Amino acid sequence: MHINVTDQDGVQHRLEALEGFRVMEIIRDWGLNINAECGGACACATCHVYVADEWLDRLHPQEDEEVDMLDAAFMVENNSRLSCQIIMSEDLDGLEVTLAPGTEKERAAA
């Protein structure tokens, strides 16, 4: 199984994915630049992604917590989701997402 991720610089990555893992965990564990500040607790929007339109109807519907967190995010679109709320499954093999602006880890001051 895999997911296709476009990072904030427009570079595409094909990442191996394991069933049952959160898409945010997969992106983070492969070392892409995603903040994912709350670690998957749906308490921030730093794992905000844009899901390719053809995949939207395959995702579990948004819960109220996710909608509330996206309300506080920047540049939210109709295809915005929090990657911590997308659980990898066989149905999502090949999922395509783009990391939203503002999800990058902050660089430490030199």
Secondary structure by P-SEA (a helix, b strand, c coil): cbbbbbccccbbbbbbbbccccaaaaaaaacccccccccccccccccbbbcccccccccccccaaaaaaaaacccccccccccccccccccccbbbbbbccccccccccc
